[in-house]
Amino acid sequence: MTDQFAFSHPSPLEGYENLEPLSEERNDDGKSFKNPQHGILSKAYEEFPAPLQKGPRGGFDIHIYHFQVSQDTLSESPDPTNTQQNNPDQVAYAKALWERIRRECTHAPLPNPTFISHSCPHPVPHDANPCLPPVPELRIYTFFDRPIGPHPVAMFEVNLFTPAQFGAFIPWLVINRGPLSALVHPNTDDDEEEERNHTQRAMWLGERIPLDLRIFKLMKEKQKREEEAAEKAKRETL
């Protein structure tokens, strides 16, 4: 379980200090409060707040999981006790959901997308050409039939780029995910926050599936070695 106190949390009222006290006046329902009206729509309706990504990677990833059909199931003498990753019904539903999302919730993909390496253990599309059309409504990836990265069971991934997409797709997924679990995690500008983004900042639809967080530790160790090697090479050239 993630230690919620391992991270710093700025005050939610930062920038709202020394204001007039809020009114205790209620709405007609007698329960909810009347809020101050200043005629300014929050920027959060138009773009994700910092430090969420606003670029080609997308502000949120959604990983939709299914218990893949194991190789044991396909053998001539399957082990009947192997049930954790042996659910052909989930596989069929996940495949149908993957197709439904592609047909209903996405536009045509960008032409000739390229990929760049990123600290997140799954590939992230990147397009550096500002002359190409806007990003697609949603971006959807390979339907994996095996665990990958920190994800202990098979899954497929969807990227969201705007608050409007988030507000439309998440309620849609709540209704249509069926028996599947989904991880919704943010992408931030700081690559070193990957573990936090997959844990303390993440939310789940359905049952939580424990992630293999060791991969984030290994990535940090690799990055540290690379930085030390680069610093050593720099010193040797002086």
N, C-alpha and C positions, 0 to 999 in steps of 0.2 A: 504494500500500500504506500502511496506517495505521502511524504511528510509535507503537509501543507505549510509548515512553519520553516521549511528549508529555503523559502523564497521570500523576497521583499514584496510588499503590497502597498503601493502609494494610496493615500487617502482618496476615497471616491469623491470627496468634496474639494479636492485640489482645484483652485480657480473659482470656487464658489464661497470663499470665506467672507465674513463680515457683511452678510446680506441681512435684509429684514427677516424676522421669523416667519415661517410659513403659517398660513391661515388654518384655523381649525374648522372652517366652514365645510359642510358636507354637500354633496350633490342630492338630487331629488330622491335617490334610492335610500338616503339616510345612512349609508355605509361608507361609500367611497368619498375621498376628499376632493375639493375643488383646488386645482393647481394654478400657480401663477401663469398668466397668459402674456407672453411678450412678443408674439407674432413671428418668432424666428424658429424655423425648422432645424432640429438637430442635424449636424453634418453626418451623424451616424446613419441617417437614412440614405445618404448619397454615396458615402465611401466608408470603407472599414477604418476604424480608429487606429492610430499608431499604437504599437509597432507592427500591426498586421501588414502583410504583403499587399501591395496594390498593383504589382506588376504581372508579368506573364506566368509566374508560378501559381498565382491565385491565393486568396486570403484564407481559404479553408480546404482541407482534404476530407473526404468522406470515404471510409473503408467499409465495405459491406461484405460480411463474412459468410462462409458456408463450410460445413464439415465435408470436405472432399471425399470422394469414394477412394478408399485406400487400395493399394496394390494387392493387399491380402484378400480383399473382397473379390478381386478379379481372378484369384488363383483357383485351382481345382479343389483345394481343401481349405476354405477360408476359416479363420478363427472366429467363432461366434461371440467371443468375449471382446473383440475389438470393435467397440461401438462408438468411441469418441470421434473418430474420423471416418465414419462409415455411414453416411446418410444420403443415399441417392435422391431422396425426396427433396432435401435441402439443395442439392446440386441442381436439380431440375428447376426448382423455384428461382434460385439465384440466377441461373442462365436466362430464364424467362424475364426476370426483372432487369437484368443487364440489357437484354434486347429492347424491352419496353422503354428504358431510359434513353437508349440511343435513338429510338424512333420518335419519342414524344418530346424529350427535354433538350435536345441538342440541335444546333445548326450544323452546316457543313464545316469540316475542319479547316484550319488554316492551310494554305498551300505550302508544300515543302517544309514542314516543321523540322527543326533541328533540336538536338538535345544537349544539355550541358551537365557536367557532374555537379552534384550538390550533396551537402551533408545528410540530407534526408535519404534513407536507404532505398527509395524507389525513384525511378527516373522522373525528371520534371521537364516538360517542354519549355523551350525558350525561343523567342523570336525577336531578333534585334532590329528588324526592318520596319521602321515606322510607317512605310508606305503600304503595308499589307492591311487587309481588313481587320476590324476589331476582333477580339478574342471570341470564341464560340460561346453560345449560351451556357453550355456546360462542357467540360472536357472529361471524357471517360476513357479508361485504360483497358489493358488486357484482362480477360477473364482467367485468372490463375487457377490452376488445379492442384496447387501445392503451397505450403508455407513459403513466405518470402520476407526478407528483412526482419523487422521486429514482430511481424504478424505470424502467430503460431499455427494458424489454419489458413486455408485458401481464402481469397477475397478478390474483389475488384474495386477500383478507386475512381472517384468522381471529384473534380475540382470545381470550386465556386469562386467567382471573381468580384461580385458586387453584393451589397446588402439586399438588393432586390432578388438576386438569384438565391441567396440564402433564405430569404423570407418565403420564396415560392417553393424551393426544392425540399427543405426540411419538413414542412407540414405534409407535402406530397409523399415523402418517404415514410413519415410516421404511419400513414394509412396503408402504403403499398409494400412495406418491407416484409410483411408476412411473418414467417418464423425466424427471420434472419436478424442478427445483431449488426449494428453499425457504429463505428467510431467516428466522431466528428472532432477534428483537431485543427487548430489554427496554424498558419505559417507566418513566422515573424522575420524581421530583417536580420536578426542575430542568429547565425547558424548554430551557435553554442546552446541555444535554447530548445533544440530538438526534443530532448528528453522531457523538459517541462511542457512543451506543446503537446506531447503525446500522453501526458499524465495529468498534472495539476490543472492545465488549461483545457483539457479535453472533456467531452461529454459523450454519453452513450445512449443509443436507442436500443432497447432490449437488454438482454443479459450481457454483462461485462465479460470480455475475454481477456485473460491476463496476457500482456505483451512481454516479449523477450527483450528487456531493457538493456541487457548486456551489450548489445550492438552499439548503443550510444556511447558507452564507456570505451569500447574499442575504437570508435571513430575519434573520440577526444584524444586518446592516447596516440593514435596515428597522426593526428593533426599536430600534437605537441612534438612528436619526433621530427616531423617535417619542418616545423618552425625552428627547432634546435639545430637541425642539419643546415638549414638556410642561414641561420645566424653564424654557425661555425664557418661555413664557406665564405661568408662576408668578411669575417675577421681574418681569414687566411689570405684574402686578396688585398688586405690593407698593408 
